[in-house]
Amino acid sequence: MGFSPRKRATSEVPSISTWPDADGQPGLQGFAGYKAGMTHVVMINDEPDSPREGMEETVPVTVVETPPMRAAALRVYEDTPYGTRPITEIWAEDLHEDLARARSVPNGEYSMDDSEVRDALEAGEVADVRLVTHTVPAETSVPKRKPDVMETRVGGGSVEDRVEFGMDLLQDGGAHSVTDVFRAGEYADFVGITKGKGTQGPVKRWGVQKRKGKHARQGWRRRIGNLGPWNPSRVRSTVPQQGQTGYHQRTELNKRLVALGDEDVTPDGGFVNYGEVGGEYALVKGSLPGPNKRLLRFRPAVRPTDQPRLDPEVRYVSTASNQG
């Protein structure tokens, strides 16, 4: 039941309900990019107490295109007996031209009027601060121009500091890059929508065994034995049945960011451009959910298993890949 009900995700933009606690200066706690494919890098193993520590090894990585995102609005929330509820919001005056493709843009009535936010701060009603951010897919190899809009939490510092950070970001145009949120070597959680596989039977969907021996001689092998006993006189939700498979929201915890940036990595220690990916990108150790060109959101690890090992030494990035 850990991944039930297995129904289609409501949106291709994943939703994040849990954010890590942050100390220090206020800043954004999330970013988004588009999956480009997989390749491998040759890097120095820096895991402490590893038998191969200090030796070169080949590591599979996922390439994620991460062009700068834009912050469009600031929202403040209050705590209620029914959960957090938005109090008000402030919209930037200079919005990206492609944002109107994704949603209705306010006609100035919410733009940079912070009187309600100031009043809520003085009354002590503000419990959380978030920014409405969006991607700019026109700056990537993804063949679309409609931005993906999402909320990103502002963490660190006091509530007043978070509000000031958000307002300053809006006044500066709202552009921010992945290096403003993450550093190479850190661990992050990646949230995405898996590949959709349509309607599948219980063998592929739930991993039940095919019928064997005399049971298979009924005429079928890929069906379950029965839907349950006489009592209770209903079909339980735990019975594996056919239905929607794939296109589910899944979170990959503790994935290491091997490299960030738009430089070139050569065997001498620099970075090479990865295929047709232009601009900034992130190399993530291991695989990530979803097909190529699908949106991926990432946040700082909510339960890291180890302290971040920053500045990994990457010797070479292969240009051979399964990029689509």
Disulfide bonds with the S-S distance in Angstrom:
none
